[in-house]
C-alpha cells in the first residue's frame, strides 16, 4: 500500500486491508480486539487478523515470526480469511 496508511487509525488500516483482500498481522493486543468486537456487533466484515504475542516472539524477531508464517502458510493459505482471527505460534 506504499506506506500511505502509516500513522492512520486502526479502523482505517483494517478497512483498507479488507478492501485489498489482505489479512492484518499485528502485535496490537490492546486496541485491535475491541475494534474487532465492535465490527462483529455492527455486522461488518474484516479481512482477518493474525495476532503476534510478545510472549511468543519479540517485536524485533522478524526472522522468527517470518519463519512461523512460512511454516503455517501451507495450511493457512487454504482457509477463508474473512473475519478469521488467529494467533501466530511456533510449530
QUIFEN-V522935 format. One record per residue. N is the residue number from 0. SS is DSSP state (2 for helix, 1 for strand, 0 for the rest). PHI is phi in degrees with one decimal (* if undefined). OMEGA is omega as a letter, one per 20 degrees, with the letter a starting at -180 (NA if undefined). Layout:
BEGIN
N,SS,PHI,OMEGA
N,SS,PHI,OMEGA
END
This chain:
BEGIN
0,0,*,r
1,0,67.8,r
2,0,78.4,a
3,0,-68.2,a
4,0,-99.5,r
5,0,-58.3,r
6,0,68.8,r
7,0,-90.5,a
8,0,-68.3,r
9,2,-57.2,a
10,2,-61.0,r
11,2,-67.2,r
12,2,-61.9,r
13,2,-63.8,r
14,2,-63.9,a
15,2,-66.8,r
16,2,-62.0,r
17,2,-62.2,r
18,2,-60.1,a
19,0,-87.6,a
20,0,71.9,a
21,0,-112.1,r
22,0,-107.2,a
23,1,-86.8,r
24,1,-106.4,a
25,1,-148.5,r
26,0,-92.0,a
27,0,-78.9,r
28,0,-94.6,a
29,0,-97.5,a
30,0,-103.3,a
31,2,-71.4,a
32,2,-56.8,r
33,2,-63.8,r
34,2,-65.0,r
35,2,-64.5,r
36,2,-61.1,r
37,2,-64.0,r
38,2,-61.8,r
39,2,-62.3,a
40,2,-60.9,a
41,0,-89.1,a
42,0,73.9,a
43,0,-95.0,a
44,0,-100.7,r
45,0,-138.1,a
46,0,-83.0,a
47,0,101.2,a
48,1,-138.1,r
49,1,-112.9,r
50,1,-88.3,r
51,0,-118.5,a
52,0,-91.5,r
53,0,-70.3,r
54,0,-76.2,r
55,0,-102.3,a
56,0,-142.0,r
57,0,-76.5,a
58,0,-60.0,a
59,0,-98.8,r
60,0,-88.0,a
61,2,-57.3,r
62,2,-63.0,a
63,2,-64.5,a
64,2,-76.6,r
65,2,-69.3,r
66,2,-59.9,r
67,2,-63.1,r
68,2,-60.2,a
69,2,-66.5,r
70,2,-68.5,a
71,2,-83.4,a
72,2,-53.4,a
73,2,-55.8,r
74,2,-79.9,a
75,2,-65.4,a
76,0,-66.2,r
77,0,-91.1,a
78,0,-86.7,r
79,0,-73.9,a
80,0,-101.9,r
81,0,-60.6,r
82,0,67.2,r
83,0,-84.1,r
84,1,-129.8,r
85,1,-135.7,r
86,1,-109.6,r
87,0,-71.9,r
88,0,-141.7,r
89,0,-78.6,r
90,0,-80.2,NA
END
